[in-house]
Amino acid sequence: MAGWGLDRLGSPMMDATIASPPGTARAVAVRHLVKTFDGHEVLSRLDWTVAPDRVVGLLGRNGAGKTTLLRCLLGLVPADAGDIELLGEPMDGPRGERLHRIGYVPQSFDLFPWMKVGDFLTFTAAFYRRWDTALVERLLAEWQLDRKKKIAALSQGQRQMLAIVRALAPDPDLLVLDEPVASLDPIARRDFLATLVPLVRRPGKTVIFSTHITTDLERVEADIALLRGGRIALMRPLSELRDRLRRAVLARPSGFTALPALAGALSARLHEDAARYVVDTGDAEAMARLHALAPREGAELALTPMDLEDLFVELA
Amino acid sequence: MRPARALALLPLRLAPWAVLMTGLMLAAAAALPLALGSRLRTPASMLAGFALWFLWMTAGATLKSIARRETLLLPGFRAALTRAGSVWALLFWLLPAAAAGLLYGPAAGWMALGYGLLALAWAVLASSGSRAGLYFWAVLIGARFLPAAVWAALASALSGALLPLAAALLALLLLRRAWLRLFPPGDVPLPETPMQAPDPMQRGMAQPQAVSRGRLLRALNGWSEQAAAERLRLCAARYHRAPAPARQRALLRALLLPHEQARGWLVRWLLFGGFVLAYALALGRGAQIGMVAGYATFFAMTGLNTVGLGMPRLRPSLGELYFTMAPPTHAAFKTQLVDSFLGVLPGAVLSAFVYTGLATLLIEPAAWPQVLATTAVLAPPLALATLALYLNLPRGRIGRTLVMTVTVLGQMGTSWLLYALIERFGPLWGGVPALTVAWGFALGAWGAARAHWIAQPPCFDPPDARTGA
């Protein structure tokens, strides 16, 4: 069985696709995407495919390039090289109405500060054939957003709420959320997720959700895509990650001063004199090597399950 | 001492050319009397005075560039600023005042101390963005109308021993006002137009500081905003009913140029008509009407630079606008945007009529029809050409300043020249060539500027701090 895309040294072995049923168009398809800023390659021949009807959590450390990737996908930042397809068509081709099938919540919503909330929504709604007025009214009321208030007078969290309302109102087929809940309080965050889940768990709806709050991804049972080293280093459904990935700790009384090599480990490091690995229990070869390694090193082996935050810390 | 030194040298780092120019002026002021004799002492002193005043303007502008509430949280910021200010005061106020005392006697030194402090305080206040800085010009204009007897009394009072002290006290009040202007204790006023954003939203941009507004101005702006919101709703409803490119442009104009509507124009004329009136009053009857009308037309065009300066500030909103409009291509998006900018022209042209009409009524009422006819010929192409020049302002500060300066000078020169041409040769022999040349240039400039603007890929990122906005 093949591994999941990360070798011991962390160099990516790409497997950035979750299979979609045959004949289904891909919501997002990226091939060999390159983006460089000031000579630094942020995205490095990145390949990524997202099937429709999925909620994908995009994880990565600060500066890993999550926002750049999302902005490149949407055509807000020109890519240096590579092909991007959104909703089955090339992104650099004529977009037109396709953009109306995309909802986008940017990382910081510093938009139209001179406008009032109501005027902003009136303006935006005029462009859409699909606009869920009932949903807008419900969310404005639930999140206590005053239509008569200027956007500049809203707090950062309220502005983020407004951006979410605006993105959800046209009932988009692809929703791209760039850290949408970073400024929300826990209640608003839960409200948002409770609103989001039924909306997006319908056929034909895809969500890409960049966040650092891993519990939110667990709450919506997202597929996890890990961006590291300019590539999607890992992409799997969360349930599979939980079921199959384990932390393996090799410990012995004398401790370890050097890390024993373990081919097939997703990550490896020394921690408090113990050798720690992340292993895929579905990778029979790697597991066999691990079980052989323990007696050879005179160490005890402990395998423990990991939550998403632990995984992020180990793999990102 | 490091923070104080950094603050004292900040003008040199942020505005090296301004400081260098000031240094050259001071050097010239010192060298002129030595090289060419003492008869040049008075002009040299005036040159030095102007250089020092300009230096304090630079210091005020520098202070404005770092004026954020967060700056006050820097450890020891106030103490460092006091020390840096003391060094500046010693070098660029006390020492020059002492030199004046040595050159012209103790009384002159005393006056240089008092009036010098007033001048530097005014420079700092004016460069902090306060409208109070403009009052000085009002005083200068008003002085034209003072009777000779008042002048004589003023001259006598100015030489009084206590007046420099009063000037120094007034200067301290001005400095306090400048400080409050830079670090206002209350809430920052909310933006009223796309071209202006409040402090928390424009980090990383050159700051157009939100101007604290009086009650009357707030009421007037609110009145204009009501009409703007109504227009936006109307345009949105019309576009939603039957989408069409022209209706989309109208909606965009309502969004991006909210004050380009009747109430907005009225508010603008109420606010800025005063300047034109003051100018016309200062010149008085008998002034060359073409010159005054040219100035009034030029003044009406100054608002057009908001398109060039405002666009970078709008960039964070452009991404949202892009998704909302869902254009087939980037070029289509930019085409709709650039064509919507033409919505600033009616306001500029109407303002030219209002300002020239006002000035003419005050100076030479009989020339009113002729001046308005000339304005009708000149203002539309001049406005279009000006918009074209402002549309593609360079990103660099120096290039941008250069283009803006050339545009302003070109505007003034063209206005005066064309008014003079029509005045001198009449509507046929002066007007027709003026019309041909002006429209030819305007259409050519606009076509080229528009094509260039559309060809550039759109930028959805906020401008960085260095390039400013």
Interface residues (C-beta under 8 A of the other chain):
Chain A: R71 L74 G75 L76 V77 P78 P94 R95 G96 E97 R98 L99 H100 I102 Y104 P106 S108 D110 L111 F112 P113 W114 M115 K116 D119 T122 F123 T124 A125 A126 F127 K150 A152 A153 R166
Chain B: L190 P191 E192 T193 P194 Q196 A197 P198 M201 A229 L232 R233 C235 A236 A237 Y239 H240 P243 L251 L255 P258 P316 S317 G319 E320 Y322 F323 T324 M325 A326 P327 P328 T329 H330 P457 F460 D461 P462
